[in-house]
């Protein structure tokens, strides 16, 4: 059996450090969930618990978002492919929607939601 070398220990230490840092950075999210919208170099922040409608102008026209029932989605957009509209509703911190043609980025930030017993605790796309 091959013995561990100094390189093996260094690589293991680097991966362990990265894992611990990523876990620490993710779990330090705190505060009330907020919707952060970035468009044209500016940023707007909305409370996820307050029903709101807003529009943002971009290179190809307007993108409208709707916040309702602690969720947010792109209501309509002037972009061609409508991927942002088809993304649907998001509601958990860390979830996001991007309208790349119109340069609009929507991100939910705030306290992570703890999964209830028997629920899936992560989302994949």
Helices and strands as residue ranges (DSSP letters): H 6-27, E 34-39, E 42-47, E 52-58, E 61-68, E 71-77, H 83-86, E 96-99, E 104-109
